[in-house]
């Protein structure tokens, strides 16, 4: 595979970009009369106002991260309330125990679908001289007893293991709570984001019983993201780039600028890992050049976002240890050979179809750079294919197949008419045709 070969395939794929009926995303949402925002400090949920079985002096929400939840772990404090060890008879000892407290299990436990990094949460509390880690849903419910305050209902939804619900601190339709006359609570939360290959931001209404049972009573899609949010996402990405969506174009470019900034870190890390695993200097240099080009892309998309009234949010990427070669290759197959390759094709589509002349000009330049980035992905894939055992090569191929299937489903989702018209994004029908062409030509 080389850049010229990719351009030939892209040219054939673009023949599918003909006018087609628009499929638009709906706008709805819950009537929020009677709902209140959750208790937060800045952008973090804070769990004061609880009425546990045994009153506590201090409550702290902690998060633990680890690769496959194995040592070494990193631990951080998300929020706290109260006064630590306030009623302890031996306060120095109590504070030392709290400082030393840790856990390798918890609630709201999740692991990446493609990468082995996991996260879990737990509550650390002090009551008198007793220091406790409440590190499971069962332990949390034992601690709380009857769910009888709004913030306890929010905490119960936050702790859910089956789905990672997000209860927002800044937007009522993304995070809210209401007490019902029968002693239950309604909690509004979201899953997903409006970004990422037709990604979805979905609003959920969860009914929380006094016994701590959680039942979803309603869900509705709030946003469907732009179909070209498909760059090289770094492992350890902690931010999603979502901003207040008063202007669809500003929201779109703010997310793109955020993803381009995240891609800088992805390529810098890729360069280090290529060097670690013995790749040639030409591949390392190409990764460094890609990172520098992503700096320019982030600046261009940031300028377009601000033109439409949106300010991109910083990309937050956690520092992670170098990965084994098999994980690097799997990441490259999904993020580079699938997502980045499709993103380059969409950029060409925008350069041809956008009504906005500034967007056409910007996308023409970005498309050329992204084609080189896609070419690098395929070059890495070729280089690594002879260095992995057959079992790991099979795992890489299977991950790529899953990524293509997910991409096809994502781009088929309804899209905003303004993004299709003014920015030249492909309609869902055209996007599916583009994916199918790449599937025949590249991903078989």
N, C-alpha and C positions, 0 to 999 in steps of 0.2 A: 504494500500500500504506500502511495506517496501522495503529495498534495495535488498534483495534476490528476491522478486517478480519482481522488476524492471529488475534485471539481467536476469531472466527467459524470460521476454518479449523481452529484448534486444537480447538474444540468438536467439529467433525465428525470430526477425526482420532481424538479420544479415544473415540469410539464403538467403535473397534477394540480398546480395552483391556479385553477380556473375559478371563475365566479361560481359561488354556490350559496344556497339559502343560509341565512344566519340563524344560529341557535343561541339564544340569549339566556344569560343567567337571571333568575328571578331575584327580587328583593322582598324580603318579608321579615319575619322575626316575631317574637313573642310580645304581647301586650304586657309591659313591665309595670303597670299600675300596682302599687302596694309592695313592690320589691325595693330592697335597699342594697347598697354596695357592701361587699365583705369588709371586714376590719383589716386594714393594711397600714404599713408604714412605707411610704414611697411606693415602690412597685412590688413589695413582698407581702404576702399574707402573714399576719401576726396572730398568734393564738392566745390572746387574752380574752377575758370574758367567758372562760370555760367554767363549768361547775362539776369538776370530777368527784368521784366517790370520796376521795380523801383530798382536801384542799392542799394546794401546793404553794410554795414560795416563788417558784421560778419554773418557766417552761421555755425550752429551746428546740427549734426545729433544725435538724441536721441532715446533711446529705452525704452519702458515702459513694465513692466511685472506684471501680476497679476493672481490670481486664478479666472477663469471665468471673467477676467477683472473687478474684484470687489476689493474694498479696503481690505487690505493694498496693495499699489503698490510699486514696486522698479523701480528706473529710473537710467539709466546710459548714459554717453556720448560716442558715438562711434567714432566721428571725428569732427574736427572743422577747420575753415579757416577764415582769416581776423582778424581784431582787434575789440573786442567787444566795442560797444558804442563809436567808434572813433570820430564820428561827432556829438555826443549828446551835447546839450547845458548844460545839467545837468548829467554829467557822473556817479556820485555816485548813483543817483536815477535810471538811466537806468540800471546800473549793478545790482542793487538790484532787479529790475523788472525781469531781465533776470534770476537771481538766483532763484527767486520765481516762474518763469514760469513752468507750467507743463501741461500735457494733459492726459486724460484717453481714448482718441480715436486717431487713426492715420491711416497711410497707411501701406502696407505690414503686415497686421494683420493676425495672425495665432494662432490656438489653437491645442493642441495635439489631436490625434484621440481617444486615450483611457483615457487621463488624462486631467484635466480641466485647466491646466496652459496655459495662452495666452500671446502673445507679440504683440506690435504695435510700429510703428516708426513715428517720426515727425521731421520737421525742425524747429529750433528756430533761428530767425534772429533779427538783430538790424539794423535800418536805421534812423540815427538821434536819436531822443528821442523815436522812436516807436519800441516796442518789440512785436514780433508776433510769434505765433505757427501755422505753416502750417500743419494741422493734418488730411488731407484727400487727396486723389488723386486729387479731384476737386480743393482744395485749393492750392495744389502743382502746378497744371497746370496754375491756375490763377497767381500765383507768378512768374512762369517761362515765361509765354507767349509763343511765338514761340520756339519750340525746335530747336535751331540753333547752339549748340556746342556739341562736342562728349560727354562731361561729363554730360550734361543735358540729353542726350539720355540714358546714363548709369543709371542716377538717376531715369529716368522714368521706366526703366526695373526693377530696384531694388524695386520701389514702387508698382509694380503690386500686386494686392490683390488675383487674381485668382490662381496664382502659385508663390511659393517662389523661384524665380530664384536667383542663386548665381553667382556673377561676381567676379572671382578670381583675386587677385592682384599678384599672383606668377607664373601662368602658362598660356601662351597665348591661348592655345586651350580650357581653362576653363574660360577665361575672356578677351575680346578684343572688340574694336569698330572701325568702319570705316565709313567715310562720303561718301555718294553717290552723283553722279552728279546732281540728281534731288532734292536735299535738304533733303532727308531722311538719316537715319543712320542704319547700321547693327550693332547689339550688340550680341556678343557671350557670352552665359551664360550656366550654368549647373543646373540640378536638381538631387537629390539623391546623393548617395555615392557608392563607390565600395565595401562597407562593409554591411554585415547583411543579412545572409540567402539568398544569391544570389541577394543581393541588386544591383541596377544599377546606374551607373553614366552616365547621358545622356547629350550630348551637344546639345544646341539649338541655332539657329540663329533667332533673333528677328528683324523685320523691324519696326523702329520707325519713324512715320511721323512728319512733322513740327507741326501738331495739337496735338501731344501727343498720337496718337493711336498706339497700339502695336499689331503686327501680327507675329505669328510664321511662318517662311518660310521653316524651315528645322530642323530636329532633328536626331541624330545618337547616338547610344550607344557607349560610349568610353570604359567602363569597366564593367564587371560583377563580383561581389564580391564573395569571398569564401563562400561555403554553410554551414560552421560551425561557422560563426560569431554569434553564438546564445547563448549568456550568459544572465545573469540577468542585464538588463540595468536599471540604476537608473533614476527615475524622476529627471528632472533638468539637464540632461546630455547636455552640451553645445559644446562638441567637437566630431569629428567623427573619429579621428585617422588616416586619410588618409595621406600618405606620398608620395613623388615622387616615381614613379613606374618603376625604372630602372631594378629591379630584381623581378620577380613575387613572389618568395618565401619570399624575404625580405619584400616586401609590405604586403604579407599575414600575416606574423608573427608580423609585426609592428601593424597591425590592431588588431590582436588577443590579443597582449600584452596590447594595449590600452583598449580593452573591458574588459580584466581580471582586469585591474586596476580600471576601472569604477565599476566593480562588487563588489570590496571591499567596496566602498561607499554605494552601494545598500544594502549589507548585514548589514553593521553597522547601517544604517538607519532603516532597517527592524527590527533589534534587539530592537532599541529604541521604535519603534511603537508597537511591540509585547508587550513590558513591559507596555506601556501606556494603551493598550487595555486589559490588564489582562491575557495574555497568560502565560502558565506555564514556570518555569525556564528552563526546558529541551528544549523547543523551542527557548528560548532566547539564551541559551548556544550553540545550534546547529547553530544559525545564526552567532554568534561570531566566532565559529570554521570555518564556511564557509568563513567568511571574511579573516581569517588567511590563509586558504588554497588558496584563490585567490591571496594573496600576493606572495606565492610561484609560482603559475601559471604565474603571470605577469613577475616574474623574469626569469622563464624558457623560456617563449615565447619571452621576450626581448633579451635574449641571442641568441636564434635562429634567431631573426630578424637581430641582429648585425653581426652574422656569415655570413649572406647573404647581408650585406652592407646597412641595413636600421636601422634608429634610431627611436624607438617608440616615439610618441608625448604624452605629459601628458594628463591625463583624467581631463577635467574641468567639475565639477559638482556644480551647484548653490545650496546654502543653501535654503531649503524650510521648511515651517512649517509642523508639523506632520499632517498626513492625517486622515480623518475619517476611521473607520474600513472598510466600504464598498469599499473605494478606495484602501486600502491596499490589500484587498482580490482580487479585480479585477486585480491589478498589479501582484499579486502572481500567479493568474490563467493564465495570459498571459506570463509573463516573466519566471515563474518557471515551472508550470505544462506543458506548451507547449514548449517555446524556450529552457529553460535549460534542460528539459527532452530530447528533440531532440539533443541538443548539446552533452549530455553525450553519447547518442547512436553513434553519429558521431565520437566521440573520440575513442570509442571501434573499430569502423570501421578502423580508421587510425592506431590504434595499431596493427591491423591484416594485413593491406594492404600497408602501406607506404614502399616505397623502401629504404628510408633513415632510417638507424638503430637508429640514435639518436632521430628521430621523433617518431619511434615506441615505444622506451623506455619512452619518455616523455609522449606520449599520453596514454600509459598503466596506468601510475600513475594518470594523470589528469582524465581519465575516471572513476576511482574508486572514486575520490573526487567528481566529478560532479554527479555521481550517488547518493551519499549522499545528495548533494544539491537538486537534483530532489526529493528525498525522503522527505526532509524537506518541499519542496513546497507542496507536497501532504498531509503531516501531518498538515500543516497550513490550507490547504483547508478543511480538515476534522474538525479541531478545530473550524474554523470560520463558518462552514455551519449552525450550530444551533444557531448562534448569529445574523444572519441577517434576516430581514423579507423576505417573498417570492418574493416581487418585486425586491429586491436587489440581491437575489440569482439568479433570472431569468436574470438580467442584467449581472451578472458574467458569467453565462453559455453562453449567447449570445456572449459576448466578447471573450470567449475561442473558440467558433465555428468560429468566424471571424479570430482569430489568426491562427487556424489550416488551414483555407482556404488560408490565405495569405502565410503561410509557404509552403503549397503545390505548390502554384504558383511560389514562389521564388526559391525553389530548382529545379524546372523544367527548369530554365533558363540555357543557355549554360555556360560551365565552361572552365577554362584554363587547357589544357592537362597536363602541368607540375605539377599543384596542384593535379590533380587526380593521376598521376603516382608517383611522388616523395613523396607526403605528405599523400597519401592514402585517399583523400577525395572521397566520392561517386560520380559517374557520375550522371547526371540528372535523368536517368532512374532508377538507384538504389536508389537515394535519394527519389524519389517519392514513390518507393516501401517501403522504410523505414517509411516514413510518413504515408502511408496507413496502415501499420501494427500497428503503434502506434494508429492511429485513431480507428481501430477495437478493440484493446486491452485495450486502456486507455481513449480515448477522446470521446467515444460514450456517 
